[in-house]
Amino acid sequence: MEPVFNFVEMFERSIGLKEPWKVTRAEFNDKDKSVHVYIEAKKTSKYPCPECHKMCRRYDNEDEERIWRHADVVLYPCYIHCRRPRVECEEHGIRVTDAPWSRKGSRNTLLFEGYAMMLAQMSTFEEARKALKISRTAIMHIVSYWVDKAVRETDLSEVERLSIDETSFRKGQSYVTVIGDPERRCIIGVENGRNADAVVRFSYEFESKGGESCRISHISMDMSKPYKAGCAECFPYAKTVYDKFHVKKLMLEGMDEVRKEEQGRKSRKWMGRKLLMIPQSRMTKDQEQAKDNICRSYPKTGRAYRMVQMFDEVYRNINTQKAEEEFDKLTSWMMHGRLEPMKKVARSFRKNKEEILEYFENRYTNAFAEGMNSMIQTAKRKARGFRLYESFRTAIFLCVGKLQLSYPNPFPL
């Protein structure tokens, strides 16, 4: 092996440095254990105006030296120092030219940001921050810039269907609204809150990225009044489809309420709390036997359970008319079954009958959104420790957005 005599040339190549820029010296600071590289620009050369990119003559150098963080050199933090030239543009006056190794306004080199993005994709933000030896604010500035850039450049002109769901991002009533494209199976919108305003804000973003509100034909969601109101305002031609999984959740909650009332709310040991939630087709013989014992011991609970079974039969129908007939029979039984929690559910079903039965016309569900929840949980773990909504939004897009990220490759061939 030969000793490294051409460190300057190697460093210039690594950051894409060309004439009239050059490295003048490199130093190792033993006090803070860091490498410092100093760059100068030729005084006689012309430089592009940062506004119009027209080549202009150099006026002088900026007053204070600027410092950029670069990738580590032999595991030591590396910093680039430079006083950039100022140019005199006929149109824009005197301006400081941009450094070719960094994006405008950043205190990091492009290669450092590319490496930071690779780490952020492969690990949590906190782990990436520690590996890079930077602050939480610094890592979020880098990741947010490249993710937001990709989000802005996403083309939504072909989107015709939407799915809307909610998810929490920290303890308490902290929720975000997540909007997905079921066709491409990716997240295309993340808005703070879970109300109609969140849908309205997304509609403006949607239009700005080439989407057309009038082209949206169907929107699947849970039985949320705010979401329904927001969609009616922003997507007037879209049909609302209440997701069957959320509709059944309402049935199961009603049955569980009956069970609690019959067994006694102060009971220390409720029977069948999880057992009755299992679909009958998936029960083992022992589970079926235990279920039958509970239904015999608690007849009201058994009646509510049979209503849930009939609900499943309704959703097995292929014919829309037949499904509507059985749906009406079910709600009639629930209204006259002398079980107040189930009567309450039946009233909700009748009030939202059109949106529930729309499922049988096209078989749209929020299964995509439910499937994305596991990946959103990954995003939640990625943003753990970063408590702001903006951090969670960035993590969701990074994990589930299928974005075309354009950050520089830190390891070019």
C-alpha positions as CSV (number, residue, x, y, z in Angstrom):
1,M,0.0,0.0,0.0
2,E,1.2,3.5,-0.8
3,P,0.9,6.5,1.5
4,V,-1.8,9.1,0.8
5,F,0.0,12.1,-0.7
6,N,-3.0,13.4,-2.6
7,F,-5.4,14.2,0.2
8,V,-6.4,17.6,-1.2
9,E,-7.2,16.1,-4.6
10,M,-9.2,13.3,-3.0
11,F,-11.2,15.7,-0.9
12,E,-11.9,18.0,-3.8
13,R,-13.2,15.1,-5.8
14,S,-15.4,13.9,-2.9
15,I,-17.3,17.2,-2.8
16,G,-17.2,17.9,-6.5
17,L,-14.9,20.8,-6.2
18,K,-13.7,22.4,-9.5
19,E,-12.1,25.5,-10.7
20,P,-12.2,28.3,-9.6
21,W,-12.7,26.7,-6.1
22,K,-9.7,25.0,-4.4
23,V,-8.7,23.6,-1.1
24,T,-5.9,25.6,0.5
25,R,-5.2,23.6,3.6
26,A,-6.5,20.9,6.0
27,E,-5.9,20.9,9.7
28,F,-6.6,18.5,12.6
29,N,-7.7,20.2,15.8
30,D,-6.5,18.0,18.7
31,K,-8.5,20.0,21.2
32,D,-12.0,19.2,19.9
33,K,-10.9,16.1,17.8
34,S,-12.1,17.4,14.5
35,V,-10.8,18.0,10.9
36,H,-11.1,21.5,9.4
37,V,-10.7,22.0,5.6
38,Y,-10.3,25.5,4.2
39,I,-11.5,26.5,0.7
40,E,-10.9,29.6,-1.3
41,A,-12.2,30.9,-4.6
42,K,-10.0,32.6,-7.2
43,K,-10.2,36.4,-7.2
44,T,-10.0,36.8,-11.0
45,S,-12.8,34.4,-11.9
46,K,-16.5,35.1,-12.6
47,Y,-19.3,33.5,-10.5
48,P,-23.0,33.0,-11.1
49,C,-25.5,35.3,-9.5
50,P,-27.5,33.3,-7.0
51,E,-30.7,34.9,-8.3
52,C,-30.5,34.8,-12.1
53,H,-27.4,32.5,-12.5
54,K,-25.8,34.9,-14.9
55,M,-22.0,34.9,-14.7
56,C,-20.8,38.1,-13.0
57,R,-17.5,39.5,-12.0
58,R,-16.4,39.1,-8.4
59,Y,-16.9,42.1,-6.2
60,D,-15.2,40.9,-2.9
61,N,-15.6,38.1,-0.3
62,E,-18.3,37.9,2.4
63,D,-17.3,39.5,5.7
64,E,-17.5,36.5,7.9
65,E,-16.2,33.0,7.3
66,R,-18.9,30.4,6.9
67,I,-18.7,26.8,8.2
68,W,-20.4,23.7,6.8
69,R,-20.5,20.2,8.4
70,H,-19.1,17.5,6.2
71,A,-18.9,13.7,6.5
72,D,-16.4,12.3,9.0
73,V,-12.8,11.9,8.0
74,V,-11.3,8.8,9.7
75,L,-14.2,8.9,12.2
76,Y,-13.5,12.5,13.1
77,P,-16.1,15.3,12.5
78,C,-15.1,17.3,9.5
79,Y,-15.9,21.0,8.8
80,I,-15.4,23.1,5.7
81,H,-14.5,26.8,6.1
82,C,-14.9,29.4,3.3
83,R,-15.5,33.1,2.7
84,R,-17.6,32.9,-0.4
85,P,-17.1,35.6,-3.1
86,R,-19.7,38.3,-3.6
87,V,-20.7,39.2,-7.2
88,E,-22.0,42.4,-8.7
89,C,-25.0,41.6,-10.8
90,E,-26.4,44.3,-13.1
91,E,-30.0,43.2,-12.3
92,H,-29.8,42.1,-8.7
93,G,-26.9,44.1,-7.3
94,I,-24.3,42.7,-5.0
95,R,-25.1,39.1,-3.9
96,V,-23.2,36.3,-2.1
97,T,-22.7,33.4,-4.5
98,D,-23.8,29.9,-3.6
99,A,-21.3,27.3,-2.5
100,P,-21.2,24.3,-5.0
101,W,-20.9,21.8,-2.2
102,S,-24.0,22.8,-0.3
103,R,-27.7,23.7,-1.0
104,K,-28.8,27.2,-0.4
105,G,-29.3,28.1,3.3
106,S,-27.9,24.8,4.6
107,R,-25.0,24.5,7.1
108,N,-24.2,21.0,5.8
109,T,-22.5,19.7,2.7
110,L,-24.7,17.8,0.2
111,L,-22.8,14.6,0.8
112,F,-23.3,14.9,4.5
113,E,-27.0,15.4,4.0
114,G,-27.1,12.4,1.6
115,Y,-25.4,10.2,4.3
116,A,-27.8,11.6,7.0
117,M,-30.8,10.6,4.8
118,M,-29.5,7.1,4.3
119,L,-29.2,6.7,8.1
120,A,-32.6,8.2,8.7
121,Q,-34.2,5.7,6.3
122,M,-32.4,2.7,7.9
123,S,-32.8,3.6,11.5
124,T,-34.7,5.9,13.9
125,F,-34.1,9.7,13.8
126,E,-32.5,9.5,17.3
127,E,-30.1,6.7,16.2
128,A,-29.2,8.6,13.1
129,R,-28.6,11.8,15.1
130,K,-26.3,10.0,17.5
131,A,-24.3,8.4,14.7
132,L,-23.8,11.7,13.0
133,K,-23.1,13.6,16.3
134,I,-25.6,16.3,15.5
135,S,-28.6,17.8,17.3
136,R,-32.2,16.8,17.0
137,T,-33.0,20.1,15.3
138,A,-30.2,19.5,12.8
139,I,-31.3,16.0,11.8
140,M,-34.9,17.1,11.4
141,H,-33.9,20.1,9.2
142,I,-32.1,17.7,6.9
143,V,-34.8,15.0,6.7
144,S,-37.7,17.5,6.5
145,Y,-36.1,19.4,3.6
146,W,-35.6,16.3,1.4
147,V,-39.0,14.7,2.3
148,D,-40.9,18.0,1.8
149,K,-39.2,18.5,-1.5
150,A,-40.3,15.1,-2.7
151,V,-43.8,15.6,-1.4
152,R,-44.1,18.9,-3.3
153,E,-42.9,17.2,-6.5
154,T,-45.4,14.3,-6.2
155,D,-47.8,14.2,-9.1
156,L,-51.4,13.5,-8.0
157,S,-53.1,14.1,-11.3
158,E,-54.1,10.4,-11.8
159,V,-55.6,9.9,-8.3
160,E,-59.3,9.0,-8.5
161,R,-59.9,7.3,-5.1
162,L,-59.0,8.2,-1.5
163,S,-59.0,6.5,1.8
164,I,-59.1,8.5,5.0
165,D,-58.1,7.3,8.4
166,E,-56.8,8.7,11.7
167,T,-53.9,7.7,14.0
168,S,-52.5,9.0,17.2
169,F,-48.9,10.2,17.4
170,R,-48.5,10.6,21.2
171,K,-50.3,10.0,24.4
172,G,-53.5,12.1,24.9
173,Q,-55.8,13.5,22.2
174,S,-53.1,14.0,19.6
175,Y,-54.2,12.7,16.3
176,V,-53.3,13.1,12.6
177,T,-55.4,12.5,9.6
178,V,-53.8,10.2,7.1
179,I,-55.0,10.2,3.4
180,G,-54.0,7.4,1.1
181,D,-54.1,6.5,-2.6
182,P,-55.5,2.8,-2.6
183,E,-54.4,2.3,-6.2
184,R,-50.7,3.1,-5.6
185,R,-51.0,1.9,-2.0
186,C,-49.2,4.8,-0.5
187,I,-49.8,7.8,1.7
188,I,-50.4,11.1,-0.1
189,G,-51.5,13.4,2.7
190,V,-50.9,13.9,6.4
191,E,-52.8,16.6,8.3
192,N,-52.8,17.6,11.9
193,G,-56.1,16.8,13.7
194,R,-59.0,14.6,12.8
195,N,-61.7,17.1,11.8
196,A,-63.2,18.6,8.7
197,D,-60.5,21.3,8.5
198,A,-57.9,18.5,8.1
199,V,-59.7,17.4,4.9
200,V,-60.0,20.9,3.7
201,R,-56.3,21.6,4.1
202,F,-55.5,18.4,2.2
203,S,-57.8,19.4,-0.6
204,Y,-55.7,22.5,-1.2
205,E,-52.5,20.5,-1.2
206,F,-54.1,18.0,-3.5
207,E,-55.0,20.6,-6.1
208,S,-51.6,22.2,-5.9
209,K,-50.0,18.9,-6.9
210,G,-52.1,18.4,-10.0
211,G,-55.0,16.6,-8.4
212,E,-58.6,17.4,-9.4
213,S,-61.2,17.2,-6.7
214,C,-64.0,16.6,-9.3
215,R,-62.2,13.4,-10.5
216,I,-62.4,11.7,-7.1
217,S,-65.1,9.1,-7.4
218,H,-65.0,7.3,-4.0
219,I,-63.7,7.9,-0.6
220,S,-63.5,5.2,2.0
221,M,-63.5,6.2,5.7
222,D,-64.7,5.3,9.1
223,M,-68.1,6.6,10.4
224,S,-66.8,10.0,11.2
225,K,-69.2,13.0,10.9
226,P,-66.3,15.6,10.5
227,Y,-64.6,13.6,7.7
228,K,-68.0,13.2,5.9
229,A,-68.6,16.9,6.2
230,G,-65.2,17.8,4.9
231,C,-65.4,15.4,2.0
232,A,-68.9,16.8,1.0
233,E,-67.4,20.3,0.9
234,C,-64.1,19.5,-0.9
235,F,-65.0,16.4,-3.1
236,P,-68.6,17.0,-4.1
237,Y,-68.7,14.3,-6.7
238,A,-67.2,11.5,-4.6
239,K,-69.3,8.8,-3.1
240,T,-68.6,8.1,0.6
241,V,-68.1,4.4,1.5
242,Y,-68.1,3.5,5.2
243,D,-65.4,0.9,5.7
244,K,-66.9,-2.4,6.7
245,F,-64.3,-3.0,9.4
246,H,-65.3,0.2,11.2
247,V,-69.0,-0.6,10.8
248,K,-68.4,-4.0,12.4
249,K,-66.4,-2.4,15.1
250,L,-69.6,-0.5,16.1
251,M,-71.5,-3.8,16.2
252,L,-68.8,-5.4,18.4
253,E,-68.8,-2.4,20.8
254,G,-72.6,-2.7,21.1
255,M,-72.4,-6.4,21.9
256,D,-69.6,-5.8,24.4
257,E,-71.8,-3.1,26.1
258,V,-74.6,-5.7,26.4
259,R,-72.2,-8.2,27.9
260,K,-70.9,-5.8,30.5
261,E,-74.5,-4.8,31.5
262,E,-75.6,-8.4,31.8
263,Q,-72.5,-9.7,33.7
264,G,-72.4,-6.6,35.9
265,R,-70.1,-3.6,35.4
266,K,-68.5,-4.1,38.8
267,S,-67.6,-7.7,38.1
268,R,-63.9,-8.4,38.6
269,K,-63.9,-11.2,36.0
270,W,-65.9,-10.6,32.8
271,M,-66.5,-13.8,30.7
272,G,-65.9,-13.8,27.0
273,R,-64.4,-10.3,26.7
274,K,-62.1,-11.4,23.9
275,L,-63.7,-14.7,22.9
276,L,-66.8,-13.2,21.5
277,M,-64.8,-10.9,19.3
278,I,-63.4,-13.9,17.3
279,P,-65.2,-14.6,14.1
280,Q,-67.0,-17.9,14.4
281,S,-65.3,-19.3,11.3
282,R,-62.0,-18.9,13.0
283,M,-62.9,-20.5,16.4
284,T,-61.5,-23.8,17.5
285,K,-63.8,-26.5,18.9
286,D,-62.9,-25.5,22.5
287,Q,-63.5,-21.9,21.7
288,E,-66.9,-22.7,20.2
289,Q,-67.8,-24.7,23.3
290,A,-66.8,-21.9,25.6
291,K,-68.8,-19.4,23.5
292,D,-71.9,-21.6,23.6
293,N,-71.6,-21.8,27.4
294,I,-71.4,-18.1,27.7
295,C,-74.4,-17.5,25.4
296,R,-76.5,-20.0,27.5
297,S,-75.5,-18.5,30.8
298,Y,-76.1,-14.9,29.5
299,P,-79.0,-15.0,27.1
300,K,-78.9,-11.2,26.3
301,T,-75.2,-11.5,25.4
302,G,-76.1,-14.6,23.2
303,R,-78.8,-12.6,21.4
304,A,-76.4,-9.8,20.7
305,Y,-73.8,-12.3,19.5
306,R,-76.3,-13.8,17.0
307,M,-77.0,-10.2,15.7
308,V,-73.2,-9.9,15.0
309,Q,-73.3,-13.2,13.2
310,M,-76.2,-12.0,11.0
311,F,-74.2,-8.8,10.3
312,D,-71.4,-11.0,8.9
313,E,-74.0,-12.8,6.7
314,V,-75.1,-9.4,5.3
315,Y,-71.6,-8.6,4.1
316,R,-71.3,-12.1,2.5
317,N,-73.9,-11.0,-0.1
318,I,-72.8,-10.4,-3.6
319,N,-76.2,-8.9,-4.8
320,T,-76.8,-5.3,-3.6
321,Q,-80.5,-5.7,-3.4
322,K,-80.3,-8.8,-1.4
323,A,-77.8,-7.2,1.0
324,E,-80.1,-4.2,1.5
325,E,-83.0,-6.6,2.3
326,E,-81.0,-8.5,4.9
327,F,-79.6,-5.2,6.3
328,D,-83.1,-3.9,6.9
329,K,-84.1,-7.2,8.6
330,L,-81.0,-6.9,10.8
331,T,-81.7,-3.3,11.9
332,S,-85.4,-4.2,12.5
333,W,-84.4,-7.1,14.8
334,M,-81.9,-4.8,16.6
335,M,-84.5,-2.2,17.1
336,H,-87.0,-4.7,18.5
337,G,-84.6,-6.9,20.4
338,R,-84.9,-5.1,23.7
339,L,-81.2,-4.5,23.9
340,E,-80.6,-0.8,24.3
341,P,-76.9,-0.7,23.2
342,M,-77.9,-2.6,20.0
343,K,-80.8,-0.3,19.4
344,K,-78.4,2.6,19.5
345,V,-76.2,0.9,16.9
346,A,-79.3,0.2,14.7
347,R,-80.2,3.9,14.8
348,S,-76.7,4.8,13.6
349,F,-76.9,2.2,10.8
350,R,-80.2,3.5,9.6
351,K,-79.0,7.1,9.6
352,N,-75.9,6.1,7.5
353,K,-77.6,3.4,5.4
354,E,-76.6,4.9,2.0
355,E,-72.9,5.1,2.9
356,I,-72.8,1.6,4.4
357,L,-74.6,0.0,1.5
358,E,-72.3,1.8,-1.0
359,Y,-69.8,-0.9,-0.2
360,F,-71.9,-3.5,-2.1
361,E,-71.7,-1.4,-5.3
362,N,-67.9,-1.3,-5.6
363,R,-66.5,-3.4,-2.7
364,Y,-64.2,-0.5,-1.6
365,T,-62.9,-0.8,1.9
366,N,-60.2,0.9,4.1
367,A,-58.3,-2.4,4.1
368,F,-55.4,-0.5,2.5
369,A,-55.4,2.1,5.3
370,E,-55.6,-0.6,7.9
371,G,-52.7,-2.5,6.3
372,M,-50.7,0.8,6.3
373,N,-51.2,1.1,10.1
374,S,-48.4,-1.4,10.7
375,M,-46.1,0.8,8.7
376,I,-47.3,3.9,10.4
377,Q,-46.4,2.3,13.7
378,T,-42.9,1.9,12.2
379,A,-43.0,5.6,11.5
380,K,-44.0,6.3,15.1
381,R,-41.0,4.3,16.3
382,K,-38.8,6.2,13.9
383,A,-39.9,9.5,15.3
384,R,-39.9,8.4,18.9
385,G,-38.4,11.2,21.1
386,F,-39.4,13.8,18.5
387,R,-42.7,14.9,19.9
388,L,-43.8,17.5,17.3
389,Y,-46.4,16.8,14.7
390,E,-44.0,17.8,12.0
391,S,-41.6,15.1,12.9
392,F,-44.3,12.4,12.8
393,R,-45.6,13.7,9.5
394,T,-42.1,13.5,8.0
395,A,-41.6,10.0,9.4
396,I,-44.9,8.8,7.8
397,F,-44.1,10.1,4.4
398,L,-40.6,8.6,4.7
399,C,-41.9,5.2,5.6
400,V,-45.2,5.0,3.6
401,G,-45.1,7.8,1.0
402,K,-43.2,5.9,-1.7
403,L,-41.5,9.2,-2.4
404,Q,-38.9,9.8,-5.2
405,L,-36.2,11.2,-2.9
406,S,-33.6,13.2,-4.7
407,Y,-30.9,13.6,-2.1
408,P,-27.3,13.1,-3.3
409,N,-25.7,9.7,-3.2
410,P,-22.9,9.8,-0.6
411,F,-21.2,6.9,-2.2
412,P,-21.0,7.6,-5.9
413,L,-19.4,5.1,-8.2
